Amino acid sequence: MNAKSTLCRAALTSLTNHVLSPTWRDPAIGIVHLGIGNFHRAHEAVYTEEAMLAAGGEWGICGVTLQGDVSKRDALMAQDGLYSVVERGPEGVRVTAIRALKEVIAMPHDRTRLFELLADINVRIVSLTVTEKGYCRDPQTGDVELHHPGIENDLAHPDEPSTVPGILTAALRRRRDAGAPPFTVLSCDNLSHNGAALKKVVCSFARALSDDLATWIETQVAFPSTMVDRIVPATTDADRDAARAALGMDDAAPVPCEPFRQWVIEDHFPMGRPAWERVGAQLVDDVMPFELAKLRMLNATHSTLAYLSMLAGFETIDEAIAHPQLKALIHATMTHEIAPTLDVPASFDLLAYRDALLARYANSALKHRTAQIAMDGSQKIPPRLLGTIEARLNAGQSIDRLALAVAAWFVFLRGHADDGTRYEISDPLAARLTASVPTEPELLIDTMLAVKEVFPPVLARREDFRRPLLDAVKLLQGGARQAIETVGG
């Protein structure tokens, strides 16, 4: 590829039909985002560019990769931070070049530059999408996991951190010591009450270093919670081809997504924020009702679809939801087992939300792979499914469909579909979870429920939890498709 055929700032003048607005004032960096993956680039970055177009502000974004791999940094910086969003919906494909990303850096290679930015008082927000495992969080206490290798390293070398709690604590300490106001920390991960959860992790990490520092962070730093929603699959060659066809040039880092998007944010930003409410975000006092509805309705059924599909041989979500019995199961799970556990504002129509989710799942243009959703189950099962299960058990209600979802994860861990097709288990606990996956149902349940990082011991001991799990595992021995039909709608 030569420079003329590659997406870059100099080429923007020829892309007036593929930008949000032909007018653009290059902003200074005001947001540092940890975890510069596809989701952020299809969600927060797009909202932020639109907000700057609507109301101005110096809210350019510096994205940070945390995995030690410089390929994403190099690809995006070769394009001056530009990339395209490939929006795929029933009405076709729309390609838009996004300009809000000013810089990309990679840890640990660019540590000096990262802390230079985090010390800059013009950086008023540090946001993150690092998935549940990036929090290094003890799932039982909510505090930082002190025996996590990365955390142990960061506590021993607090000025050279590599984990999210370590990075945030080191940067906030430097701001405090310099007499500068702290930035706001904005979690955009699918984690229950994510702002409060991240605050607890960071404060417990800081407390292991200094009580005074922990108290300062606890009292002076804002950690608003958010609820984020947009289906963003992994990038494929088809997305690169679509970007090339629309733009007339190559984009090494396009991001596919659905047309739908949602962002609900607790409005607590002492240092200011972009005018996100001008472009569709909801700024609220309490994000919890929206967050629980999304975690339990969308994320839980996404995981249910993923694990049953991996066993049954459905490769994408639209293929799975096109199966009548599986669609009926998901519809019934949301209607009868999940929705009754939710307390939402009167204006929030849960059944309309259910129907919208089913329509989004059926988007055949998106090709969201079930294998992608099935990753990191040990981190996803607790927030997505166990809260609903506990709520129903405490109310003396059945959990047959929810139990089938958890049981499907257990059986999924054997590493092969019902027809023998093998697949890889991608999970932080993969080595432990896959070391022994018994075939005998009761032994399988005993083995999995003993994983305390996933299942609280009090829940694991409950007979009203174990019994439906055992029934579901036995059903799955006859094949996922048969189990889906039996439990059904």
Sequence and secondary structure as in RCSB ss.txt:
>XXXX:A:sequence
MNAKSTLCRAALTSLTNHVLSPTWRDPAIGIVHLGIGNFHRAHEAVYTEEAMLAAGGEWGICGVTLQGDVSKRDA
LMAQDGLYSVVERGPEGVRVTAIRALKEVIAMPHDRTRLFELLADINVRIVSLTVTEKGYCRDPQTGDVELHHPG
IENDLAHPDEPSTVPGILTAALRRRRDAGAPPFTVLSCDNLSHNGAALKKVVCSFARALSDDLATWIETQVAFPS
TMVDRIVPATTDADRDAARAALGMDDAAPVPCEPFRQWVIEDHFPMGRPAWERVGAQLVDDVMPFELAKLRMLNA
THSTLAYLSMLAGFETIDEAIAHPQLKALIHATMTHEIAPTLDVPASFDLLAYRDALLARYANSALKHRTAQIAM
DGSQKIPPRLLGTIEARLNAGQSIDRLALAVAAWFVFLRGHADDGTRYEISDPLAARLTASVPTEPELLIDTMLA
VKEVFPPVLARREDFRRPLLDAVKLLQGGARQAIETVGG
>XXXX:A:secstr
  GGGB  GGGGGG GGGBS S      EEEEEES  HHHHHTHHHHHHHHHHHH    EEEEEE SS  HHHHH
HHTTTT EEEEEEETTEEEEEEE  EEEEEETTTTHHHHHHHHH TT  EEEE  TGGGG B TTT SB TTSHH
HHHHHHSTTS  SHHHHHHHHHHHHHHTT    EEEE SSSTTHHHHHHHHHHHHHHHH HHHHHHHHHH     
EEEE       HHHHHHHHHHHSSB SS EEE S  EEEEE   TT    GGGGT EEES  HHHHHHIIIIIIH
HHHHHHHHHHHHT  BHHHHHTSHHHHHHHHHIIIIIIGGG    TT  HHHHHHHHHHHHT TTT  BHHHHTT
THHHHHIIIIIHHHHHHHHTT   HHHHHHHHHHHHHTTSB TTS B     TTHHHHHH   SSHHHHHHHHHT
 TTTS HHHHT HHHHHHHHHHHHHHTT HHHHHHHH  
